[in-house]
Amino acid sequence: MDKALMAMSLDDDDEPFDMPNLPQFSSCERNTRSLIGRLLNPDCQKIANLLREMPRKWQKQGKVRGIALSKERFQFLFDNEHDLVEVLEKGVHTSNEWALAIERWVENPPPDYLQFINVWVQVRNIPLNHYTEEAITALRERLGMVKVVAFDPDKPQLQEYVRMQIRMNVARPFKQAMVVNLPEGGTSRVYFNYERLQKRCHECQRLNHAKDICPRLVKQRKDAALERRQRILREKQQADLVLRPHDPLFGVLTEDQVGLCPITGRSKISSEVLEEMRRYMMMATDSDKAIRIERIRSSVAEVEKDPMLQKTILRLEPAPVFTKQVDKGKGRLFDLDLNTPAESNALDRREGGKLMASAIKASRGNIASPWSFSSSGQDISSKEKSPPLMIAPPSGASMLRGHHGSRSASSHFQGNPTEHGLNLTISQPSGVFKKTTKPRRRPYVSKRKASKTSTAGILQELYGSSGSGAMIGAKRKGSSEEPESYEGARKKEARVIPHEGSPKIR
């Protein structure tokens, strides 16, 4: 499918389609009894509403059918010719109180098709000495082409106006009045009223838009906003002026020399320096005023050449302090793009390493635990000839029973150097360190061996060869059998005299 889409060419359909010249392909015969119309204000008029309401307004329901040709154009097909002529002779038609441009269908429409409408106009205040057909017609020619004039000079006229039908351009404004210069001198104002026209722009008198969006008012609002903006800018500039006409320095220095710097936002000359210059000029007399003006101008021009002098003399800012301590007040740089790996490692070594590195190093150390065992399975704490440190295992932790359980518990706590259960390590804000213990004082090896043999001899005399005290004073051997619990081991190790009393001596 992709290959087929890529092989498609947009130039395949460039050839125009030839409409067959056959009667069944033409609707000219049907269109002979139709009207073509156009919406003059599409923002306020809808084609669908127009097609539904116009047959009712014409009282031609069931005799006319509307067709939407585009968003602005429509067509009405009539069943009878007299209905079409009756609707067309009514003059101006409106939809939603806005006028419509309607004309009879023609096979080849002219360029100005649907650009004109026939309107009946009432002309008022006609000059008394020019109440003739020719004068009235000449007045209306300024508005458009006059088609019909309803005027009879031989009969009485009961209205204060004369009616005329004029073909008017909908793109031009509809005038409400016109000034007429009379040949005998003076002027007269003639007024025009348009029949059947409900809404139009009251600013420019056009039919294609409302007053809110009138181009003339929009232009006026834009011009007013621009003028207001320029006035505000001028007022702001005048308010920001440092040198005013009544200032002693006005004309001595320019506003560019004393205003704000656009880059730094600070004054180019401090207010204290300007006050001293004003006092200096106010004390001048007529004879030395020119000399003082020249002296101020030359001094300021000379200082402006050196940025350091501008800082210290004109702005009265303290000069920067230079120090030979290149690392004074230096802090850590948190921009990772500038820190190379070598610099990062050196920084870690200088600060003693990171907290996590210290914790890992502490956990890998060889920490002596009462639960740790040697490689041969013997208890290391028994070598020191001290009672074992019995720590109650956690609830539900059956893995801490026996020698194997002790070894697993020891490995568990050694992997977590921050645990506080065994009190072997302490945590401080700077890291985790091994707890220092005071070494015990123990006798020499020969004395320990002698004490072991003496203790074993006493027990053998009391209990015989079975109670030689193999578990007392000697190293415990690892066995392949399953070790028993701590409570059972305690009971077995406790050797006491039976309750039946001492043995009878014969």
Secondary structure, DSSP 8 states (H G I E B T S, - for coil): -HHHHHH--TTTT-S-------GGG--HHHHTTEEEEEES-TTT--HHHHHHHHHHHHT-TTTEEEEE-SSSEEEEEESSHHHHHHHHHT--EEETTEEEEEEE--SS--TTTTSEEEEEEEEES--GGG-SHHHHHHHHTTTSEEEEEE--TTS---SSEEEEEEEEETTS---SEEEEE-TTS-EEEEEEEETT-----TTT--SSS-GGG-HHHHHHHHHHHHHHHHHHHHHHHHHT-SS-TTSTTBTTB-HHHHSB-TTT-SBSS-HHHHHHHHHHHHT--TTTHHHHHHHHHHHHHHHTT-HHHIIIIIS--------S-TTTT------TTT--HHHHHHHHHHTT--HHHHHHHHHTS----TT-B-TTS-BHHHHTT---------TT-GGGSHHHHHHHHHHHHHT-TT--SS--EEEETTEEEE----------HHHHHHHHHHHHHHHHHHH-STTS-TTSSS-----SS----HHHHHHHH-----TT-S----
